[in-house]
Structures are given as structure tokens and as C-alpha cells.
Amino acid sequence: MSKELLPDVPDVYKNAHITYNLEVVFCGMAAGELSAKVGGYYANKNNKFWNILSGAGFTDKIIKSCNYEEVLEYHLGLTDLVKNQSGMDKKIDATDNDIEILKNNIEKLQPKVLTFNGKKSASAFLNKNKKKISWGEQENKYSIGITKIWVLPSTSGVNTVWKKYNHEEEWNKLYQKIKNK
């Protein structure tokens, strides 16, 4: 995917949409092709992210991808592990530099939770085989300061096992955890 953007759209290759005092930062592997093109997070209509975010209770409405900045109103943030590539996760390779940049941002901003949207990004970040990663909160040894690490099922439209399991329930567990603190 080229880095050419449509006119007047944010550059998701560079911009993490995170700040101080966030409850949760959601982290994908990289912008999908459409997201990179239009400059919005989770822009593909087949991605369930915005519906799940609302359905699990994080937001009181389904936010449109083009309005992704609204997540800050809910004390949520968005970023990707890899900022210089786009496309399907299986075609993205994270480098040590990508991991270090995300760790530094999390150490600086200290959200309560860093949540990986899928095991591919979590595997790269945690340096752990995907098969050995379970859904939910990860061991304390993976925490970054006060920030807990969670891994949730990918909301990607190509996640073919989504219907096989109730993955939305996993997202709701995170919401319940932060709501009850």
C-alpha cells in the first residue's frame, strides 16, 4: 500500500491517537489498507471494532471511523504497533524499533490498560508465541509501569473464528474490569 492519502485526512502512519489519563489504549498491528487510505482507524465496513466498542459498553453509540477522535471523550485511545506499513496483519512485520516506540509512549502516558486487538500484535509486542497467549489480562511481568496488558480477539472482518466463539464476551470482560475499578 502506498502512503498516499486522500486530501485532508489524518496520517494514521504517524499519528497515535493517545494522550494522558486514558482508561484503555487499543492497539492494532497496523492500519488496514482502507484505514491508511482514508486516514481513519478501523475504516473497513467488515471490521467489527466500532460495533464491539459500543456493544461492550465502552461508548454509548457506534462511532464512525471518520470520527475516531471521539474516543478521547470516553477516555479511550487508538494506536497501531507498526506505523510505516499497512494492510492485512499477516503481511506486517514489527521491528524492535516499533515495539520500543510503543513501549516509550505507554511508559510516558500511563493508560490504565494497553489492549491488543488480536494476537498478532500482542505476540510481536510480548515476544511470545501466539498459541501461548490467552485472551484477557496478561501476567503482571508484562505490565508497563501501572499499565496492564490485555489481549482481545481481533475485530477484523477476516477473523473467521469470530462466530465460532463469543469473542464479544471477551471485550465485555475488559469493560467490566475498568468500570468496576
Rosetta constraint file for C-alpha pairs under 8 A:
AtomPair CA 1 CA 33 HARMONIC 6.43 0.50
AtomPair CA 1 CA 85 HARMONIC 7.60 0.50
AtomPair CA 1 CA 86 HARMONIC 6.23 0.50
AtomPair CA 1 CA 87 HARMONIC 6.88 0.50
AtomPair CA 3 CA 13 HARMONIC 7.92 0.50
AtomPair CA 3 CA 36 HARMONIC 7.39 0.50
AtomPair CA 3 CA 37 HARMONIC 7.60 0.50
AtomPair CA 4 CA 37 HARMONIC 6.90 0.50
AtomPair CA 5 CA 9 HARMONIC 6.77 0.50
AtomPair CA 5 CA 11 HARMONIC 7.36 0.50
AtomPair CA 5 CA 36 HARMONIC 7.13 0.50
AtomPair CA 5 CA 37 HARMONIC 5.06 0.50
AtomPair CA 5 CA 38 HARMONIC 6.45 0.50
AtomPair CA 5 CA 39 HARMONIC 7.05 0.50
AtomPair CA 6 CA 37 HARMONIC 6.26 0.50
AtomPair CA 6 CA 38 HARMONIC 5.97 0.50
AtomPair CA 6 CA 39 HARMONIC 7.82 0.50
AtomPair CA 9 CA 38 HARMONIC 6.30 0.50
AtomPair CA 9 CA 39 HARMONIC 5.15 0.50
AtomPair CA 9 CA 40 HARMONIC 7.92 0.50
AtomPair CA 10 CA 15 HARMONIC 7.63 0.50
AtomPair CA 10 CA 38 HARMONIC 7.94 0.50
AtomPair CA 10 CA 39 HARMONIC 4.86 0.50
AtomPair CA 10 CA 40 HARMONIC 7.23 0.50
AtomPair CA 11 CA 15 HARMONIC 6.14 0.50
AtomPair CA 11 CA 36 HARMONIC 7.34 0.50
AtomPair CA 11 CA 39 HARMONIC 5.56 0.50
AtomPair CA 12 CA 16 HARMONIC 7.11 0.50
AtomPair CA 12 CA 31 HARMONIC 6.97 0.50
AtomPair CA 12 CA 35 HARMONIC 7.70 0.50
AtomPair CA 12 CA 36 HARMONIC 6.06 0.50
AtomPair CA 12 CA 39 HARMONIC 5.51 0.50
AtomPair CA 12 CA 40 HARMONIC 6.81 0.50
AtomPair CA 12 CA 41 HARMONIC 7.53 0.50
AtomPair CA 12 CA 83 HARMONIC 7.32 0.50
AtomPair CA 13 CA 31 HARMONIC 7.41 0.50
AtomPair CA 13 CA 36 HARMONIC 7.08 0.50
AtomPair CA 13 CA 83 HARMONIC 4.51 0.50
AtomPair CA 13 CA 84 HARMONIC 5.58 0.50
AtomPair CA 13 CA 85 HARMONIC 7.37 0.50
AtomPair CA 14 CA 83 HARMONIC 6.02 0.50
AtomPair CA 14 CA 84 HARMONIC 7.70 0.50
AtomPair CA 15 CA 79 HARMONIC 7.60 0.50
AtomPair CA 16 CA 78 HARMONIC 6.22 0.50
AtomPair CA 16 CA 79 HARMONIC 4.60 0.50
AtomPair CA 16 CA 80 HARMONIC 7.14 0.50
AtomPair CA 17 CA 69 HARMONIC 7.22 0.50
AtomPair CA 17 CA 77 HARMONIC 5.56 0.50
AtomPair CA 17 CA 78 HARMONIC 4.95 0.50
AtomPair CA 17 CA 79 HARMONIC 5.94 0.50
AtomPair CA 18 CA 22 HARMONIC 7.75 0.50
AtomPair CA 18 CA 25 HARMONIC 7.04 0.50
AtomPair CA 18 CA 72 HARMONIC 7.75 0.50
AtomPair CA 18 CA 76 HARMONIC 7.67 0.50
AtomPair CA 18 CA 77 HARMONIC 4.64 0.50
AtomPair CA 18 CA 78 HARMONIC 6.05 0.50
AtomPair CA 18 CA 79 HARMONIC 7.13 0.50
AtomPair CA 19 CA 77 HARMONIC 7.24 0.50
AtomPair CA 19 CA 109 HARMONIC 6.25 0.50
AtomPair CA 20 CA 109 HARMONIC 4.93 0.50
AtomPair CA 20 CA 110 HARMONIC 6.91 0.50
AtomPair CA 20 CA 111 HARMONIC 6.84 0.50
AtomPair CA 21 CA 75 HARMONIC 7.03 0.50
AtomPair CA 21 CA 109 HARMONIC 7.33 0.50
AtomPair CA 21 CA 110 HARMONIC 7.31 0.50
AtomPair CA 21 CA 111 HARMONIC 6.01 0.50
AtomPair CA 21 CA 112 HARMONIC 8.00 0.50
AtomPair CA 22 CA 72 HARMONIC 7.78 0.50
AtomPair CA 22 CA 75 HARMONIC 4.59 0.50
AtomPair CA 22 CA 76 HARMONIC 5.48 0.50
AtomPair CA 22 CA 77 HARMONIC 6.76 0.50
AtomPair CA 22 CA 110 HARMONIC 7.80 0.50
AtomPair CA 22 CA 111 HARMONIC 4.79 0.50
AtomPair CA 22 CA 112 HARMONIC 6.60 0.50
AtomPair CA 23 CA 75 HARMONIC 5.47 0.50
AtomPair CA 23 CA 76 HARMONIC 5.84 0.50
AtomPair CA 23 CA 111 HARMONIC 5.63 0.50
AtomPair CA 23 CA 112 HARMONIC 5.03 0.50
AtomPair CA 23 CA 113 HARMONIC 6.21 0.50
AtomPair CA 23 CA 178 HARMONIC 7.19 0.50
AtomPair CA 24 CA 75 HARMONIC 7.05 0.50
AtomPair CA 24 CA 76 HARMONIC 5.03 0.50
AtomPair CA 24 CA 77 HARMONIC 6.26 0.50
AtomPair CA 24 CA 111 HARMONIC 6.01 0.50
AtomPair CA 24 CA 112 HARMONIC 6.02 0.50
AtomPair CA 24 CA 113 HARMONIC 4.69 0.50
AtomPair CA 24 CA 114 HARMONIC 5.82 0.50
AtomPair CA 24 CA 115 HARMONIC 6.80 0.50
AtomPair CA 25 CA 76 HARMONIC 5.69 0.50
AtomPair CA 25 CA 77 HARMONIC 4.30 0.50
AtomPair CA 25 CA 78 HARMONIC 5.51 0.50
AtomPair CA 25 CA 79 HARMONIC 7.19 0.50
AtomPair CA 25 CA 111 HARMONIC 6.72 0.50
AtomPair CA 25 CA 113 HARMONIC 6.33 0.50
AtomPair CA 25 CA 114 HARMONIC 4.93 0.50
AtomPair CA 25 CA 115 HARMONIC 6.01 0.50
AtomPair CA 26 CA 76 HARMONIC 7.58 0.50
AtomPair CA 26 CA 77 HARMONIC 6.08 0.50
AtomPair CA 26 CA 78 HARMONIC 4.99 0.50
AtomPair CA 26 CA 79 HARMONIC 6.35 0.50
AtomPair CA 26 CA 114 HARMONIC 6.21 0.50
AtomPair CA 26 CA 115 HARMONIC 4.86 0.50
AtomPair CA 26 CA 116 HARMONIC 5.92 0.50
AtomPair CA 26 CA 117 HARMONIC 6.54 0.50
AtomPair CA 27 CA 78 HARMONIC 6.05 0.50
AtomPair CA 27 CA 79 HARMONIC 4.90 0.50
AtomPair CA 27 CA 80 HARMONIC 4.90 0.50
AtomPair CA 27 CA 81 HARMONIC 6.46 0.50
AtomPair CA 27 CA 114 HARMONIC 7.14 0.50
AtomPair CA 27 CA 115 HARMONIC 5.94 0.50
AtomPair CA 27 CA 116 HARMONIC 4.79 0.50
AtomPair CA 27 CA 117 HARMONIC 5.85 0.50
AtomPair CA 27 CA 121 HARMONIC 7.70 0.50
AtomPair CA 28 CA 79 HARMONIC 6.57 0.50
AtomPair CA 28 CA 80 HARMONIC 4.58 0.50
AtomPair CA 28 CA 81 HARMONIC 6.24 0.50
AtomPair CA 28 CA 116 HARMONIC 6.00 0.50
AtomPair CA 28 CA 117 HARMONIC 5.15 0.50
AtomPair CA 28 CA 118 HARMONIC 7.15 0.50
AtomPair CA 28 CA 121 HARMONIC 6.27 0.50
AtomPair CA 29 CA 80 HARMONIC 5.30 0.50
AtomPair CA 29 CA 81 HARMONIC 5.06 0.50
AtomPair CA 29 CA 82 HARMONIC 5.97 0.50
AtomPair CA 29 CA 89 HARMONIC 6.11 0.50
AtomPair CA 29 CA 92 HARMONIC 7.46 0.50
AtomPair CA 29 CA 117 HARMONIC 7.77 0.50
AtomPair CA 29 CA 120 HARMONIC 6.85 0.50
AtomPair CA 29 CA 121 HARMONIC 4.69 0.50
AtomPair CA 30 CA 80 HARMONIC 4.98 0.50
AtomPair CA 30 CA 81 HARMONIC 6.09 0.50
AtomPair CA 30 CA 82 HARMONIC 5.04 0.50
AtomPair CA 30 CA 83 HARMONIC 6.27 0.50
AtomPair CA 30 CA 85 HARMONIC 6.47 0.50
AtomPair CA 30 CA 86 HARMONIC 5.51 0.50
AtomPair CA 30 CA 87 HARMONIC 7.09 0.50
AtomPair CA 30 CA 88 HARMONIC 8.00 0.50
AtomPair CA 30 CA 89 HARMONIC 6.93 0.50
AtomPair CA 30 CA 92 HARMONIC 7.25 0.50
AtomPair CA 31 CA 35 HARMONIC 5.60 0.50
AtomPair CA 31 CA 36 HARMONIC 5.52 0.50
AtomPair CA 31 CA 41 HARMONIC 6.96 0.50
AtomPair CA 31 CA 42 HARMONIC 7.57 0.50
AtomPair CA 31 CA 80 HARMONIC 6.83 0.50
AtomPair CA 31 CA 83 HARMONIC 7.61 0.50
AtomPair CA 31 CA 85 HARMONIC 7.35 0.50
AtomPair CA 31 CA 86 HARMONIC 4.91 0.50
AtomPair CA 31 CA 87 HARMONIC 6.44 0.50
AtomPair CA 32 CA 36 HARMONIC 6.09 0.50
AtomPair CA 32 CA 42 HARMONIC 7.31 0.50
AtomPair CA 32 CA 43 HARMONIC 7.90 0.50
AtomPair CA 32 CA 44 HARMONIC 7.75 0.50
AtomPair CA 32 CA 86 HARMONIC 5.26 0.50
AtomPair CA 32 CA 87 HARMONIC 4.39 0.50
AtomPair CA 32 CA 88 HARMONIC 6.05 0.50
AtomPair CA 33 CA 37 HARMONIC 6.20 0.50
AtomPair CA 33 CA 86 HARMONIC 5.57 0.50
AtomPair CA 33 CA 87 HARMONIC 4.68 0.50
AtomPair CA 33 CA 88 HARMONIC 7.59 0.50
AtomPair CA 34 CA 38 HARMONIC 6.10 0.50
AtomPair CA 34 CA 43 HARMONIC 6.15 0.50
AtomPair CA 34 CA 44 HARMONIC 6.12 0.50
AtomPair CA 35 CA 39 HARMONIC 5.49 0.50
AtomPair CA 35 CA 40 HARMONIC 5.05 0.50
AtomPair CA 35 CA 41 HARMONIC 5.56 0.50
AtomPair CA 35 CA 42 HARMONIC 5.96 0.50
AtomPair CA 35 CA 43 HARMONIC 4.85 0.50
AtomPair CA 35 CA 44 HARMONIC 6.83 0.50
AtomPair CA 36 CA 40 HARMONIC 6.93 0.50
AtomPair CA 36 CA 86 HARMONIC 6.56 0.50
AtomPair CA 38 CA 43 HARMONIC 7.60 0.50
AtomPair CA 39 CA 66 HARMONIC 7.70 0.50
AtomPair CA 40 CA 65 HARMONIC 5.50 0.50
AtomPair CA 40 CA 66 HARMONIC 5.37 0.50
AtomPair CA 40 CA 67 HARMONIC 7.72 0.50
AtomPair CA 40 CA 68 HARMONIC 6.56 0.50
AtomPair CA 41 CA 65 HARMONIC 5.77 0.50
AtomPair CA 41 CA 66 HARMONIC 7.66 0.50
AtomPair CA 41 CA 68 HARMONIC 6.45 0.50
AtomPair CA 41 CA 78 HARMONIC 7.71 0.50
AtomPair CA 42 CA 47 HARMONIC 6.31 0.50
AtomPair CA 42 CA 49 HARMONIC 6.55 0.50
AtomPair CA 42 CA 50 HARMONIC 7.58 0.50
AtomPair CA 42 CA 65 HARMONIC 6.11 0.50
AtomPair CA 43 CA 47 HARMONIC 7.38 0.50
AtomPair CA 43 CA 65 HARMONIC 5.20 0.50
AtomPair CA 43 CA 66 HARMONIC 7.48 0.50
AtomPair CA 46 CA 156 HARMONIC 6.99 0.50
AtomPair CA 46 CA 157 HARMONIC 4.64 0.50
AtomPair CA 47 CA 155 HARMONIC 5.62 0.50
AtomPair CA 47 CA 156 HARMONIC 4.58 0.50
AtomPair CA 47 CA 157 HARMONIC 4.67 0.50
AtomPair CA 48 CA 52 HARMONIC 5.93 0.50
AtomPair CA 48 CA 155 HARMONIC 4.93 0.50
AtomPair CA 48 CA 156 HARMONIC 6.41 0.50
AtomPair CA 48 CA 157 HARMONIC 6.81 0.50
AtomPair CA 49 CA 53 HARMONIC 5.99 0.50
AtomPair CA 49 CA 155 HARMONIC 5.23 0.50
AtomPair CA 49 CA 156 HARMONIC 7.51 0.50
AtomPair CA 50 CA 54 HARMONIC 6.38 0.50
AtomPair CA 50 CA 62 HARMONIC 5.69 0.50
AtomPair CA 50 CA 63 HARMONIC 5.98 0.50
AtomPair CA 50 CA 64 HARMONIC 7.19 0.50
AtomPair CA 50 CA 65 HARMONIC 7.54 0.50
AtomPair CA 51 CA 55 HARMONIC 5.90 0.50
AtomPair CA 51 CA 62 HARMONIC 5.74 0.50
AtomPair CA 52 CA 56 HARMONIC 5.77 0.50
AtomPair CA 52 CA 155 HARMONIC 7.85 0.50
AtomPair CA 52 CA 168 HARMONIC 6.55 0.50
AtomPair CA 52 CA 171 HARMONIC 7.47 0.50
AtomPair CA 53 CA 57 HARMONIC 6.49 0.50
AtomPair CA 53 CA 58 HARMONIC 5.41 0.50
AtomPair CA 53 CA 59 HARMONIC 6.24 0.50
AtomPair CA 53 CA 62 HARMONIC 7.49 0.50
AtomPair CA 53 CA 171 HARMONIC 7.89 0.50
AtomPair CA 54 CA 58 HARMONIC 5.64 0.50
AtomPair CA 54 CA 59 HARMONIC 4.72 0.50
AtomPair CA 54 CA 60 HARMONIC 5.88 0.50
AtomPair CA 54 CA 61 HARMONIC 5.57 0.50
AtomPair CA 54 CA 62 HARMONIC 5.45 0.50
AtomPair CA 54 CA 63 HARMONIC 7.91 0.50
AtomPair CA 55 CA 59 HARMONIC 7.96 0.50
AtomPair CA 56 CA 168 HARMONIC 7.06 0.50
AtomPair CA 56 CA 169 HARMONIC 7.78 0.50
AtomPair CA 56 CA 171 HARMONIC 6.13 0.50
AtomPair CA 56 CA 172 HARMONIC 4.65 0.50
AtomPair CA 56 CA 175 HARMONIC 6.53 0.50
AtomPair CA 57 CA 172 HARMONIC 7.25 0.50
AtomPair CA 57 CA 175 HARMONIC 6.56 0.50
AtomPair CA 58 CA 74 HARMONIC 7.16 0.50
AtomPair CA 58 CA 175 HARMONIC 6.35 0.50
AtomPair CA 59 CA 71 HARMONIC 7.88 0.50
AtomPair CA 59 CA 74 HARMONIC 6.51 0.50
AtomPair CA 63 CA 67 HARMONIC 6.45 0.50
AtomPair CA 63 CA 68 HARMONIC 6.75 0.50
AtomPair CA 63 CA 70 HARMONIC 7.42 0.50
AtomPair CA 64 CA 68 HARMONIC 6.59 0.50
AtomPair CA 70 CA 74 HARMONIC 7.46 0.50
AtomPair CA 71 CA 75 HARMONIC 6.61 0.50
AtomPair CA 71 CA 76 HARMONIC 5.20 0.50
AtomPair CA 71 CA 77 HARMONIC 6.27 0.50
AtomPair CA 71 CA 78 HARMONIC 7.97 0.50
AtomPair CA 72 CA 76 HARMONIC 5.14 0.50
AtomPair CA 72 CA 77 HARMONIC 6.10 0.50
AtomPair CA 81 CA 94 HARMONIC 7.18 0.50
AtomPair CA 81 CA 98 HARMONIC 6.13 0.50
AtomPair CA 81 CA 99 HARMONIC 6.67 0.50
AtomPair CA 81 CA 102 HARMONIC 6.50 0.50
AtomPair CA 81 CA 121 HARMONIC 6.64 0.50
AtomPair CA 81 CA 125 HARMONIC 7.84 0.50
AtomPair CA 82 CA 92 HARMONIC 7.79 0.50
AtomPair CA 82 CA 93 HARMONIC 7.76 0.50
AtomPair CA 82 CA 94 HARMONIC 5.89 0.50
AtomPair CA 82 CA 95 HARMONIC 7.98 0.50
AtomPair CA 82 CA 98 HARMONIC 5.70 0.50
AtomPair CA 83 CA 98 HARMONIC 7.54 0.50
AtomPair CA 85 CA 92 HARMONIC 6.69 0.50
AtomPair CA 86 CA 92 HARMONIC 7.15 0.50
AtomPair CA 87 CA 91 HARMONIC 6.79 0.50
AtomPair CA 87 CA 92 HARMONIC 7.12 0.50
AtomPair CA 88 CA 92 HARMONIC 6.85 0.50
AtomPair CA 89 CA 120 HARMONIC 7.04 0.50
AtomPair CA 90 CA 120 HARMONIC 7.90 0.50
AtomPair CA 94 CA 98 HARMONIC 6.05 0.50
AtomPair CA 94 CA 99 HARMONIC 7.21 0.50
AtomPair CA 94 CA 124 HARMONIC 6.50 0.50
AtomPair CA 95 CA 99 HARMONIC 6.53 0.50
AtomPair CA 96 CA 100 HARMONIC 6.11 0.50
AtomPair CA 97 CA 101 HARMONIC 6.14 0.50
AtomPair CA 98 CA 102 HARMONIC 6.43 0.50
AtomPair CA 99 CA 103 HARMONIC 6.17 0.50
AtomPair CA 99 CA 124 HARMONIC 7.78 0.50
AtomPair CA 99 CA 125 HARMONIC 5.79 0.50
AtomPair CA 100 CA 104 HARMONIC 6.04 0.50
AtomPair CA 101 CA 105 HARMONIC 6.25 0.50
AtomPair CA 102 CA 106 HARMONIC 6.18 0.50
AtomPair CA 103 CA 107 HARMONIC 6.03 0.50
AtomPair CA 103 CA 144 HARMONIC 7.50 0.50
AtomPair CA 104 CA 108 HARMONIC 6.10 0.50
AtomPair CA 105 CA 109 HARMONIC 6.05 0.50
AtomPair CA 106 CA 110 HARMONIC 5.31 0.50
AtomPair CA 106 CA 111 HARMONIC 6.81 0.50
AtomPair CA 106 CA 114 HARMONIC 7.82 0.50
AtomPair CA 106 CA 144 HARMONIC 7.14 0.50
AtomPair CA 106 CA 147 HARMONIC 7.56 0.50
AtomPair CA 107 CA 144 HARMONIC 6.28 0.50
AtomPair CA 107 CA 145 HARMONIC 6.53 0.50
AtomPair CA 110 CA 144 HARMONIC 7.94 0.50
AtomPair CA 110 CA 145 HARMONIC 7.19 0.50
AtomPair CA 110 CA 146 HARMONIC 6.49 0.50
AtomPair CA 110 CA 147 HARMONIC 5.83 0.50
AtomPair CA 111 CA 146 HARMONIC 7.74 0.50
AtomPair CA 111 CA 147 HARMONIC 5.76 0.50
AtomPair CA 112 CA 146 HARMONIC 6.50 0.50
AtomPair CA 112 CA 147 HARMONIC 4.74 0.50
AtomPair CA 112 CA 148 HARMONIC 6.27 0.50
AtomPair CA 113 CA 147 HARMONIC 5.07 0.50
AtomPair CA 113 CA 148 HARMONIC 4.74 0.50
AtomPair CA 113 CA 149 HARMONIC 5.79 0.50
AtomPair CA 113 CA 150 HARMONIC 6.93 0.50
AtomPair CA 114 CA 147 HARMONIC 6.53 0.50
AtomPair CA 114 CA 148 HARMONIC 6.23 0.50
AtomPair CA 114 CA 149 HARMONIC 5.02 0.50
AtomPair CA 114 CA 150 HARMONIC 6.21 0.50
AtomPair CA 115 CA 149 HARMONIC 5.88 0.50
AtomPair CA 115 CA 150 HARMONIC 4.56 0.50
AtomPair CA 115 CA 151 HARMONIC 5.52 0.50
AtomPair CA 115 CA 152 HARMONIC 6.92 0.50
AtomPair CA 116 CA 121 HARMONIC 6.38 0.50
AtomPair CA 116 CA 122 HARMONIC 5.63 0.50
AtomPair CA 116 CA 149 HARMONIC 7.86 0.50
AtomPair CA 116 CA 150 HARMONIC 6.29 0.50
AtomPair CA 116 CA 151 HARMONIC 4.80 0.50
AtomPair CA 116 CA 152 HARMONIC 6.11 0.50
AtomPair CA 117 CA 121 HARMONIC 7.40 0.50
AtomPair CA 117 CA 122 HARMONIC 7.95 0.50
AtomPair CA 117 CA 151 HARMONIC 6.47 0.50
AtomPair CA 117 CA 152 HARMONIC 5.37 0.50
AtomPair CA 117 CA 153 HARMONIC 6.04 0.50
AtomPair CA 117 CA 154 HARMONIC 4.88 0.50
AtomPair CA 117 CA 155 HARMONIC 6.87 0.50
AtomPair CA 118 CA 122 HARMONIC 6.80 0.50
AtomPair CA 118 CA 151 HARMONIC 6.43 0.50
AtomPair CA 118 CA 152 HARMONIC 5.61 0.50
AtomPair CA 118 CA 153 HARMONIC 4.79 0.50
AtomPair CA 118 CA 154 HARMONIC 3.93 0.50
AtomPair CA 118 CA 155 HARMONIC 7.49 0.50
AtomPair CA 119 CA 123 HARMONIC 5.72 0.50
AtomPair CA 119 CA 130 HARMONIC 5.77 0.50
AtomPair CA 119 CA 133 HARMONIC 7.15 0.50
AtomPair CA 119 CA 151 HARMONIC 6.66 0.50
AtomPair CA 119 CA 152 HARMONIC 7.48 0.50
AtomPair CA 119 CA 153 HARMONIC 7.14 0.50
AtomPair CA 119 CA 154 HARMONIC 7.34 0.50
AtomPair CA 120 CA 124 HARMONIC 6.40 0.50
AtomPair CA 120 CA 130 HARMONIC 6.65 0.50
AtomPair CA 121 CA 125 HARMONIC 6.13 0.50
AtomPair CA 122 CA 126 HARMONIC 5.80 0.50
AtomPair CA 122 CA 127 HARMONIC 7.94 0.50
AtomPair CA 122 CA 128 HARMONIC 7.91 0.50
AtomPair CA 122 CA 130 HARMONIC 7.77 0.50
AtomPair CA 122 CA 151 HARMONIC 6.65 0.50
AtomPair CA 123 CA 127 HARMONIC 5.48 0.50
AtomPair CA 123 CA 128 HARMONIC 4.96 0.50
AtomPair CA 123 CA 129 HARMONIC 5.80 0.50
AtomPair CA 123 CA 130 HARMONIC 5.34 0.50
AtomPair CA 123 CA 133 HARMONIC 7.46 0.50
AtomPair CA 124 CA 128 HARMONIC 6.94 0.50
AtomPair CA 126 CA 142 HARMONIC 7.17 0.50
AtomPair CA 128 CA 132 HARMONIC 6.91 0.50
AtomPair CA 128 CA 133 HARMONIC 7.20 0.50
AtomPair CA 129 CA 133 HARMONIC 6.85 0.50
AtomPair CA 133 CA 151 HARMONIC 7.98 0.50
AtomPair CA 134 CA 138 HARMONIC 7.68 0.50
AtomPair CA 134 CA 151 HARMONIC 7.29 0.50
AtomPair CA 135 CA 150 HARMONIC 7.33 0.50
AtomPair CA 135 CA 151 HARMONIC 5.23 0.50
AtomPair CA 135 CA 152 HARMONIC 5.48 0.50
AtomPair CA 135 CA 153 HARMONIC 7.07 0.50
AtomPair CA 135 CA 170 HARMONIC 7.14 0.50
AtomPair CA 136 CA 150 HARMONIC 5.10 0.50
AtomPair CA 136 CA 151 HARMONIC 5.21 0.50
AtomPair CA 136 CA 152 HARMONIC 6.11 0.50
AtomPair CA 136 CA 170 HARMONIC 6.86 0.50
AtomPair CA 136 CA 173 HARMONIC 7.77 0.50
AtomPair CA 136 CA 174 HARMONIC 7.30 0.50
AtomPair CA 137 CA 148 HARMONIC 7.16 0.50
AtomPair CA 137 CA 149 HARMONIC 5.86 0.50
AtomPair CA 137 CA 150 HARMONIC 4.26 0.50
AtomPair CA 137 CA 151 HARMONIC 6.58 0.50
AtomPair CA 138 CA 142 HARMONIC 6.69 0.50
AtomPair CA 138 CA 143 HARMONIC 7.90 0.50
AtomPair CA 138 CA 148 HARMONIC 7.44 0.50
AtomPair CA 138 CA 149 HARMONIC 5.53 0.50
AtomPair CA 138 CA 150 HARMONIC 5.64 0.50
AtomPair CA 138 CA 151 HARMONIC 7.33 0.50
AtomPair CA 139 CA 143 HARMONIC 7.41 0.50
AtomPair CA 139 CA 149 HARMONIC 7.90 0.50
AtomPair CA 140 CA 148 HARMONIC 7.19 0.50
AtomPair CA 142 CA 148 HARMONIC 7.54 0.50
AtomPair CA 142 CA 149 HARMONIC 6.60 0.50
AtomPair CA 143 CA 147 HARMONIC 5.57 0.50
AtomPair CA 143 CA 148 HARMONIC 4.80 0.50
AtomPair CA 143 CA 149 HARMONIC 5.73 0.50
AtomPair CA 144 CA 148 HARMONIC 6.71 0.50
AtomPair CA 144 CA 149 HARMONIC 7.85 0.50
AtomPair CA 152 CA 167 HARMONIC 7.90 0.50
AtomPair CA 152 CA 170 HARMONIC 6.43 0.50
AtomPair CA 152 CA 171 HARMONIC 6.36 0.50
AtomPair CA 153 CA 162 HARMONIC 7.83 0.50
AtomPair CA 153 CA 167 HARMONIC 6.02 0.50
AtomPair CA 153 CA 170 HARMONIC 7.40 0.50
AtomPair CA 153 CA 171 HARMONIC 7.83 0.50
AtomPair CA 154 CA 159 HARMONIC 6.57 0.50
AtomPair CA 155 CA 159 HARMONIC 6.93 0.50
AtomPair CA 160 CA 164 HARMONIC 7.99 0.50
AtomPair CA 161 CA 165 HARMONIC 6.71 0.50
AtomPair CA 162 CA 166 HARMONIC 6.98 0.50
AtomPair CA 162 CA 167 HARMONIC 6.16 0.50
AtomPair CA 163 CA 167 HARMONIC 7.90 0.50
AtomPair CA 166 CA 170 HARMONIC 7.51 0.50
AtomPair CA 167 CA 171 HARMONIC 6.90 0.50
AtomPair CA 168 CA 172 HARMONIC 6.33 0.50
AtomPair CA 169 CA 173 HARMONIC 6.34 0.50
AtomPair CA 170 CA 174 HARMONIC 6.88 0.50
AtomPair CA 171 CA 175 HARMONIC 6.60 0.50
AtomPair CA 172 CA 176 HARMONIC 6.11 0.50
AtomPair CA 173 CA 177 HARMONIC 6.15 0.50
AtomPair CA 174 CA 178 HARMONIC 6.36 0.50
AtomPair CA 175 CA 179 HARMONIC 5.95 0.50
AtomPair CA 176 CA 180 HARMONIC 6.05 0.50
AtomPair CA 177 CA 181 HARMONIC 6.63 0.50
